[in-house]
């Protein structure tokens, strides 16, 4: 299970991990889950499922989206400089 045991991950690699508090949500038949744009999330299905993503509230010209992409680019450059993969 993904990152359930936070102690096996490096604090140097993930300095904010100690502040993370994962929440598990079970979405039943006929329900849906709203996740705000740019929120990190992981999804696991417990049975055959059809998932649909629709980013109706995402404005790709919004400064937050541009800043997010800028930070992602910096992270990629930093990892390439350290010889690690992205």
Secondary structure, DSSP 8 states (H G I E B T S, - for coil): -TTSSGGGS-TTT-TTGGG---------TT------TT-------SSS-------TT--TTSHHHHHHHHHHHHHHHHHHHHT---
